[in-house]
Amino acid sequence: MRTIYENYRGFKISKQESTYNAISSDHIIFSRWQLSQVLDTVDNYVEFTDNNSSSNEESGMPQN
């Protein structure tokens, strides 16, 4: 396994044989055949989770 990025938006990106893997500290794992695909997947995931957390804050719901 070869590390490509140590910290790309919170994910460690590595190559193992013919696949690229993205692993977060929360043990979320994405595997794709191309580096660009795994980076796009991480970007989409981060943007999705950021949008969901900001919409919860805007809803006026109390946070415990």
CYANA upper distance limits for C-alpha pairs under 8 A (distance plus 0.5 A):
  1 MET  CA     14 SER  CA      7.07
  1 MET  CA     15 LYS  CA      6.10
  1 MET  CA     16 GLN  CA      5.03
  1 MET  CA     17 GLU  CA      7.71
  2 ARG  CA     14 SER  CA      5.91
  2 ARG  CA     15 LYS  CA      5.69
  2 ARG  CA     16 GLN  CA      7.06
  3 THR  CA     12 LYS  CA      7.98
  3 THR  CA     13 ILE  CA      6.59
  3 THR  CA     14 SER  CA      4.66
  3 THR  CA     15 LYS  CA      6.90
  4 ILE  CA     12 LYS  CA      8.33
  4 ILE  CA     13 ILE  CA      5.89
  4 ILE  CA     14 SER  CA      5.48
  4 ILE  CA     15 LYS  CA      7.44
  5 TYR  CA     12 LYS  CA      6.30
  5 TYR  CA     13 ILE  CA      5.45
  5 TYR  CA     14 SER  CA      7.32
  6 GLU  CA     11 PHE  CA      7.90
  6 GLU  CA     12 LYS  CA      5.39
  6 GLU  CA     13 ILE  CA      6.98
  7 ASN  CA     11 PHE  CA      5.83
  7 ASN  CA     12 LYS  CA      5.62
  7 ASN  CA     13 ILE  CA      7.87
  8 TYR  CA     12 LYS  CA      6.72
  8 TYR  CA     13 ILE  CA      7.45
  9 ARG  CA     42 VAL  CA      8.10
  9 ARG  CA     43 ASP  CA      8.25
  9 ARG  CA     46 VAL  CA      8.01
 10 GLY  CA     24 SER  CA      6.52
 10 GLY  CA     25 SER  CA      7.88
 11 PHE  CA     22 ALA  CA      6.18
 11 PHE  CA     23 ILE  CA      5.68
 11 PHE  CA     24 SER  CA      4.87
 11 PHE  CA     25 SER  CA      7.67
 11 PHE  CA     42 VAL  CA      8.23
 12 LYS  CA     21 ASN  CA      8.41
 12 LYS  CA     22 ALA  CA      5.99
 12 LYS  CA     23 ILE  CA      5.75
 12 LYS  CA     24 SER  CA      6.84
 13 ILE  CA     20 TYR  CA      7.52
 13 ILE  CA     21 ASN  CA      6.12
 13 ILE  CA     22 ALA  CA      5.05
 13 ILE  CA     23 ILE  CA      7.18
 14 SER  CA     20 TYR  CA      6.19
 14 SER  CA     21 ASN  CA      5.81
 14 SER  CA     22 ALA  CA      7.11
 15 LYS  CA     19 THR  CA      6.32
 15 LYS  CA     20 TYR  CA      4.91
 15 LYS  CA     21 ASN  CA      6.63
 16 GLN  CA     20 TYR  CA      6.79
 16 GLN  CA     21 ASN  CA      7.89
 18 SER  CA     33 TRP  CA      7.10
 19 THR  CA     31 SER  CA      6.94
 19 THR  CA     32 ARG  CA      6.16
 19 THR  CA     33 TRP  CA      5.20
 19 THR  CA     34 GLN  CA      7.41
 20 TYR  CA     31 SER  CA      6.12
 20 TYR  CA     32 ARG  CA      5.89
 20 TYR  CA     33 TRP  CA      6.54
 20 TYR  CA     34 GLN  CA      6.92
 20 TYR  CA     35 LEU  CA      6.40
 20 TYR  CA     38 VAL  CA      7.12
 21 ASN  CA     29 ILE  CA      7.38
 21 ASN  CA     30 PHE  CA      6.14
 21 ASN  CA     31 SER  CA      4.99
 21 ASN  CA     32 ARG  CA      7.12
 21 ASN  CA     38 VAL  CA      7.42
 22 ALA  CA     28 ILE  CA      8.38
 22 ALA  CA     29 ILE  CA      6.02
 22 ALA  CA     30 PHE  CA      5.61
 22 ALA  CA     31 SER  CA      7.00
 22 ALA  CA     38 VAL  CA      7.25
 22 ALA  CA     42 VAL  CA      7.95
 23 ILE  CA     27 HIS  CA      6.59
 23 ILE  CA     28 ILE  CA      6.13
 23 ILE  CA     29 ILE  CA      5.09
 23 ILE  CA     30 PHE  CA      7.22
 24 SER  CA     28 ILE  CA      5.75
 24 SER  CA     29 ILE  CA      7.20
 30 PHE  CA     38 VAL  CA      7.23
 30 PHE  CA     41 THR  CA      8.01
 30 PHE  CA     42 VAL  CA      8.30
 31 SER  CA     38 VAL  CA      7.03
 32 ARG  CA     37 GLN  CA      6.63
 32 ARG  CA     38 VAL  CA      5.90
 33 TRP  CA     37 GLN  CA      7.78
 33 TRP  CA     38 VAL  CA      8.36
 34 GLN  CA     38 VAL  CA      7.10
 35 LEU  CA     39 LEU  CA      6.74
 36 SER  CA     40 ASP  CA      6.55
 37 GLN  CA     41 THR  CA      6.61
 38 VAL  CA     42 VAL  CA      6.75
 39 LEU  CA     43 ASP  CA      6.67
 40 ASP  CA     44 ASN  CA      6.61
 41 THR  CA     45 TYR  CA      6.60
 42 VAL  CA     46 VAL  CA      6.58
 43 ASP  CA     47 GLU  CA      6.59
 44 ASN  CA     48 PHE  CA      6.48
 45 TYR  CA     49 THR  CA      6.65
 46 VAL  CA     50 ASP  CA      6.50
 47 GLU  CA     51 ASN  CA      6.54
 48 PHE  CA     52 ASN  CA      6.72
 49 THR  CA     53 SER  CA      6.68
 50 ASP  CA     54 SER  CA      6.69
 51 ASN  CA     55 SER  CA      6.62
 52 ASN  CA     56 ASN  CA      6.82
 53 SER  CA     57 GLU  CA      7.01
 54 SER  CA     58 GLU  CA      6.83
 55 SER  CA     59 SER  CA      6.71
 56 ASN  CA     60 GLY  CA      7.98
 56 ASN  CA     61 MET  CA      7.55
 57 GLU  CA     61 MET  CA      7.53
